[in-house]
Amino acid sequence: MWAKALAWRGALAVGVFALITLWLAFEGKLGFYIHPRYNIFTIVMAALGLALVALALWDRGSAPHNHRTRARSVVSGETVSFAFVAVVLGAALVLPPATLSAATADNRSSGTRASEAVAVDSSEIAVGFENLTVRDWASILVQTDDPAFYRGKTVSVIGTVRDGGSPNVFLLTRFVVTCCAVDAQPVSIPVYWENWESRVSPEDWIALEGGFVPFDESVVPGRLAVVPTGVSPEEVPREPYLF
């Protein structure tokens, strides 16, 4: 029995991962891990993987069995690889799907200003500023810190709360994904909200409305921060990452 389990450890891994992938697709949570443009490809590959595992199981008795005694080192190596596969599969089955955390954002930040992002031409952004995302605003902040540009423009965004290193400033953060969660990079905009830790907590998803206000550099690095006119709890979006 143990020998059979060792022999089929690869097929077991493929089958379980394929089932998990199809379950995530059914639950609408593939977006927690990959760019939506890869959803169809991933679902098709998972279904194909399940079909191949089923075919291999059906054909398992057709191949001749080799009953020769294997070296202890080979058996030991197979046992270790089986244990590794079992641990990975167990984690995948037990741990619930989750988005990347604020700790991940801290680890992946480059150490430059939190609002730094890949700059885009602000003239190409839609006129309706209230429809811009955290990524859009972070990109604009890279291009200009002129308070006059932001005067009268409404900020209406959702994101997660991240500690800004001040009792009065936190960073509203989203992850930008090119391919999958492995390459996700955080983008943030500073929010000035006195004693924010008594109102929200790191990792909270919130919807925020307000406008940019200039501050002294000693108060807000980069001089500009959103002062909220409204903050409310928000559910994790169906697609938590920006693309």
C-alpha positions in Angstrom: 0.0 0.0 0.0 2.8 2.4 1.0 4.7 1.6 -2.2 1.6 2.4 -4.3 1.2 5.7 -2.5 4.8 6.6 -3.2 4.4 5.6 -6.8 1.3 7.7 -7.3 2.4 10.8 -5.3 2.8 12.9 -8.5 -0.6 12.0 -9.8 -2.1 12.7 -6.4 -0.6 16.1 -6.3 -1.8 17.0 -9.9 -5.3 15.7 -9.1 -5.7 17.6 -5.8 -4.2 20.9 -7.2 -6.5 20.6 -10.2 -9.5 20.1 -7.9 -8.5 23.1 -5.8 -8.0 25.2 -8.9 -11.5 24.3 -10.2 -13.0 25.0 -6.7 -11.4 28.4 -6.6 -12.8 29.2 -10.1 -16.2 28.1 -9.0 -16.0 30.3 -5.9 -14.8 33.2 -8.0 -11.5 33.4 -6.1 -8.9 32.7 -8.8 -8.4 36.4 -8.8 -6.7 36.1 -5.4 -3.8 34.3 -7.2 -3.6 35.1 -10.9 -4.5 37.8 -13.4 -8.1 37.4 -14.7 -6.8 37.1 -18.3 -5.4 33.7 -17.4 -8.6 32.3 -15.8 -9.8 30.4 -18.8 -6.4 28.9 -19.6 -6.0 27.9 -15.9 -9.4 26.3 -15.8 -8.8 24.3 -19.0 -5.4 23.1 -17.8 -6.9 22.0 -14.5 -9.6 20.1 -16.2 -7.1 18.5 -18.6 -4.9 17.6 -15.6 -7.9 15.8 -13.9 -8.6 14.0 -17.1 -5.0 12.7 -17.4 -5.0 11.6 -13.8 -8.2 9.7 -14.4 -6.8 8.1 -17.5 -3.6 7.1 -15.6 -5.7 5.5 -12.8 -7.8 3.7 -15.3 -4.7 2.3 -17.1 -2.8 1.5 -13.9 -3.2 -2.2 -14.3 -2.0 -2.5 -17.9 1.7 -1.8 -17.2 3.8 -4.7 -15.9 4.9 -4.4 -12.3 8.5 -4.4 -11.3 9.0 -6.2 -8.0 12.7 -5.8 -7.8 14.0 -4.6 -4.5 15.1 -0.9 -4.6 18.0 0.6 -2.8 17.1 2.0 0.6 18.4 5.5 -0.5 15.8 5.5 -3.4 13.0 4.5 -1.1 14.1 7.1 1.4 14.1 9.8 -1.3 10.6 8.9 -2.4 9.4 9.0 1.1 10.8 12.5 1.6 9.3 13.8 -1.6 5.9 12.2 -0.7 6.0 13.9 2.7 6.7 17.2 1.0 3.8 16.8 -1.4 1.5 15.8 1.4 2.5 18.9 3.5 1.9 21.2 0.5 -1.4 19.6 -0.4 -2.5 19.7 3.3 -1.7 23.4 3.5 -3.6 24.1 0.3 -6.7 22.3 1.6 -6.7 23.7 5.1 -5.7 27.3 4.6 -8.5 29.5 3.3 -8.0 31.6 0.2 -6.6 35.0 1.2 -5.2 38.2 -0.3 -1.7 39.4 0.2 -1.2 41.1 3.6 0.2 44.5 4.7 3.3 42.6 5.9 3.9 41.5 2.3 3.5 45.1 1.2 6.2 46.1 3.7 8.5 43.4 2.5 8.0 44.3 -1.2 8.3 48.0 -0.8 11.4 49.5 -2.3 12.0 51.8 0.6 11.1 54.9 -1.5 8.1 57.1 -0.9 5.0 54.9 -0.3 3.0 56.6 -3.1 5.7 55.8 -5.7 4.3 53.8 -8.6 5.0 53.3 -12.3 4.3 56.8 -13.7 1.6 57.2 -16.3 0.6 60.3 -18.3 -2.1 61.9 -16.2 -3.6 63.4 -19.4 -4.6 59.9 -20.4 -6.5 59.3 -17.2 -10.3 59.7 -17.3 -11.7 63.1 -16.4 -13.8 61.6 -13.6 -11.3 61.8 -10.8 -13.7 60.2 -8.4 -13.4 57.0 -10.4 -9.6 56.7 -10.1 -8.0 53.9 -8.1 -5.2 53.9 -5.6 -2.9 53.0 -8.4 -4.0 56.0 -10.5 -3.6 58.4 -7.6 -0.2 57.0 -6.7 1.0 57.4 -10.2 -0.2 61.0 -10.4 1.6 61.7 -7.1 4.8 60.5 -8.7 4.4 63.2 -11.4 3.4 66.2 -9.4 3.2 67.4 -5.8 1.7 70.8 -6.8 -1.3 71.3 -4.4 -3.0 73.4 -7.0 -3.4 70.3 -9.3 -5.4 68.5 -6.6 -7.6 71.3 -5.5 -11.2 70.4 -5.9 -10.6 66.9 -7.0 -12.5 64.1 -5.2 -10.8 61.0 -4.1 -13.0 57.9 -3.8 -11.1 54.7 -3.5 -11.0 51.4 -1.7 -7.9 49.6 -0.3 -6.3 48.1 2.8 -5.0 50.0 5.7 -1.2 49.8 6.2 0.8 51.4 9.0 2.3 54.7 7.9 4.7 55.0 10.8 2.7 57.8 12.4 -0.2 58.0 14.8 -1.9 60.3 12.3 -0.9 58.9 8.9 -1.7 55.5 7.4 -1.1 54.2 3.9 -4.1 53.1 1.8 -2.7 50.2 -0.2 -3.5 48.0 -3.2 -1.4 45.4 -4.9 -0.8 45.6 -8.7 -0.5 42.3 -10.5 1.1 41.7 -13.9 0.7 37.9 -14.0 0.0 36.4 -10.6 0.3 37.1 -6.9 4.0 36.2 -6.9 4.8 39.4 -8.9 2.4 41.6 -7.0 3.7 45.0 -6.1 2.1 47.4 -3.5 1.1 50.9 -4.4 -0.1 53.3 -1.7 -1.4 56.8 -1.0 -1.0 58.5 2.4 -4.0 59.3 4.4 -4.0 61.9 7.3 -6.5 60.8 9.9 -5.7 61.7 13.5 -5.5 58.7 15.8 -6.3 56.4 13.0 -5.4 53.3 15.0 -8.4 53.9 17.2 -10.7 53.9 14.2 -9.3 51.2 11.8 -6.7 48.5 12.0 -4.0 47.3 9.6 -5.3 44.8 7.0 -8.8 46.4 7.2 -10.5 46.9 3.8 -12.1 50.4 3.7 -13.8 52.7 1.3 -12.5 56.2 1.6 -13.6 59.5 0.3 -11.8 62.8 0.7 -9.4 65.2 -1.0 -5.6 65.8 -1.0 -4.3 68.5 1.4 -0.8 69.8 1.6 1.2 69.2 4.8 4.6 70.0 6.1 7.2 67.4 5.1 7.8 66.6 8.7 4.1 65.6 9.1 3.6 63.8 5.7 6.6 62.6 3.7 5.8 63.8 0.2 3.8 66.7 1.6 0.4 65.6 0.2 -2.1 63.3 1.9 -5.8 62.5 1.6 -7.9 64.0 4.4 -11.0 61.8 4.7 -14.5 63.1 4.5 -15.9 59.6 4.8 -14.6 56.2 5.8 -16.5 52.9 5.9 -15.7 49.2 6.2 -15.5 47.3 2.9 -15.7 43.7 1.9 -12.8 42.1 0.1 -13.4 42.8 -3.6 -14.0 39.9 -5.9 -10.8 41.0 -7.6 -8.7 42.4 -4.8 -5.7 43.3 -7.0 -5.3 46.0 -9.6 -4.1 45.2 -13.1 
